[in-house]
Amino acid sequence: MSRLDSFIRRLAAQRDILNAIVELVNGTEGPVLEFGLGNGRTYDHLRELFPERRIIAFDREVRSYSSSTPPADNMVTGDIRESGQNFVGIGAALAHADIGTGHDDIDAVTLTWLPQLMVGVLAKDGIAVSGLPLDRPELQPLALPAGVKEGRYFLYRRK
């Protein structure tokens, strides 16, 4: 599969999962956290799905389109590994992380801290959506929506 096709399938999986979990998320109080703002596409989609929720975005620096940039009080800049720790215990209803690079060595380092961070920021029954697998006993894997291939994107509920 070409890298373009792989990218398209990954983004379609991300969208399909986010669309499918709205009711799960709406059953839990708390903000939505977006780890990896990038150009703001997913943040913009999250605003449509959860218009009444506080959505806090994290990235090394702001590079998003102006129309897809959170207000300053909901934008956290800096190394996500460090800045995210300030939000452990916030009780998020949803935490989404699309910070994989596709480079196995870099992603292996991210996987040494991302699963713990996701567990730490989520409320009980909160939902974790990630482009990388989150292997933690506190996270129960959930079935993916029809059409999303196993291993393309990952979905969990915080126990």
C-alpha positions, 0 to 999 in steps of 0.5 A: 500500500502506498504511503498516501493510501495508508495516510488516507486510511489512518485519517478515515479510521480516526474520523470513523472512531471519533464519530462512533464514540460520541455517545460514549463520551457524552456519558462521562463528565470532563474535558476533551484532550487533543494530544498533537494539534498539528494543523488543527483538523482533528481539533476542528472535528472535535469541536463539531462533535462536542460543541459544549465541551472544553477542548484542550489541545497540546503541541510542541508549538502552534502550527494550526490554521487560525480557524482551527486554533484553540483559544490561548487558555485551551492551548498548551505548548511545549513537549507533550511528555512534560506539559501533559503531566500537569493535567494528570487527574483532570478527569477527561471524558476523552483523550485523543493522541495522534502523535505517532511518527511512523518511525519505529525508534521514535514511536518506541520512545513515545510508548514509554510515556504515552500510555501512562499519560493517557491513563492519568488524564482520563476519568473513570469510563473515559475514552482513549483514542490513539494512533499508537497502541496503549498497553496498560491494564487500566485501559480496556480495548473496545471494538472498533467501528465496522470498516476500521482495520485492527491495528490501524487505530486504537480505542479504549475505555478507562477502567 
